[in-house]
Amino acid sequence: MGTTLLDLVLLPKCLRCGVIVDSPDTLCLSCWREFNFTTPPWCNACGLVLEFDPGADGLCASCARQQPVFERARSVFAYDKHSRALVLSFKNRDRTDNVPTFAGWMMRAGADLLPDADLMARVPLHWSRLYWRRYNQLALLALAVARGQVLVSFLICWHAAGAHCHWDI
């Protein structure tokens, strides 16, 4: 059973719409159906969901035309009218309680990428945004996803005569 008194008083609610749900940190059935979670087949470089399976090294037309500067990327879901409220509540409304759920979704979406990653780097937040938000949402996600991997807290890359990077761990 594992429910505590607090669970009985504060019933779990859908992360997006607030309707009471069976378990915490989840979406209700209506919201779940509206989300466009990314699933294979997808472009091996950018992670764009494709209508057909292009094979292990297959690329979408855009990546085949011009290879991205990154090697591979994945997304949890499409950023659209359904996911926007959930993302913005985390970004601008202090919904840091969503971090474990988002991290779990990110680890599933990137399951084929994470084992090959040498390190993870969080995206820095400008000091003025950090002041107004009071936290760096990407740093929280990076900490949750980077379990067992090297997390770089400060990464600077530039192009001169090739790519050069400096990092502080």
Sequence and secondary structure as in RCSB ss.txt:
>XXXX:A:sequence
MGTTLLDLVLLPKCLRCGVIVDSPDTLCLSCWREFNFTTPPWCNACGLVLEFDPGADGLCASCARQQPVFERARS
VFAYDKHSRALVLSFKNRDRTDNVPTFAGWMMRAGADLLPDADLMARVPLHWSRLYWRRYNQLALLALAVARGQV
LVSFLICWHAAGAHCHWDI
>XXXX:A:secstr
    HHHHHS  B TTT  B SSSS   HHHHHH  B  SSB TTT  B SS   TT   HHHHHS  SSS    
SB  STTTHHHHHHHHHS  GGGHHHHHHHHHHHTTTTGGG S EE     HHHHHHHSS HHHHHHHHH TTS 
EESEEEEEESSSEEEEEE 
